[in-house]
C-alpha cells in the first residue's frame, strides 16, 4: 500500500516539474512602477521578473500569464 502512495507522489512530482514553463522571451516592462506591481503574486505564479530603476520587467512570453494572475 505504501508503494502505491509513493508511486503516486512521485508521478505527481514528476508531472509538476515536467510541466513547469521556462520563459525565454525578452524582458518587457510590467506596470508603471514597483509600487504598483504585486511581486508576491508573480512569485506565487512562478513568473520570473527583474527590477531595474524602480520598474518591474517580465519575460515577453510570460506577459499574458502575468495579466491573468495579477490584474
N, C-alpha and C positions, 0 to 999 in steps of 0.2 A: 504494500500500500504506500509506503514511504517513497518507493522508487517512482511510482506514478506521479506523486506530488512534485518530486524533484525534477522529473522529466517535463512536467507541465510548466514549472517555474523556469527551467532552462529554455524551453521553447518560447515562452513569453518574453524573456530577456533577450533572446536571440532576435526575435521579430522586432522588438523595440529598438535595439541597437542597429539592426539592419535597415530599418525604415527611417532613421534619422537623416534629415536633409542636410547636405553640405552646401552652403551658399558660396558661390564663387563670383558673383557679379561685382561690378564696380560700386563703391560706396557712394550713396547719394544722401543729401540732407533729408532728415525726417523731423518735421516740426519746426517751429520758429526758433526755439532756444531750449537749453537744458531744463529750464524751469517749467516748460510746457509739455515735456515728454515724461511719461511714467516708465522709467527704465526697469522697474520691478516687473511690469507686465511683459516687457521684451525678454527679460531673463526667464520668466516662467514659461514663455512660449518658445524658448530656445532660439531666439533671434539674436544673432550677433550684432553688436553695434560698436561704434567708435565715438569718442567725444573729442572734438577739436575746436578750440576757440569758443567754447560755450555752446556749441551746436552738436546735435546728435546725428550720426550718419549710420544708415543701414545698407546692406547689400541690395543692389537693384533688384535681384531676383527674390528678395525677401520683402519687398515693399508691399505687395498685396497682402501677405500674411500679417504684416505689421498693421495695416489698415484694419483687417478683420479683428485682430486681437486687442488693439489699443485705441480704437476710435470710439 
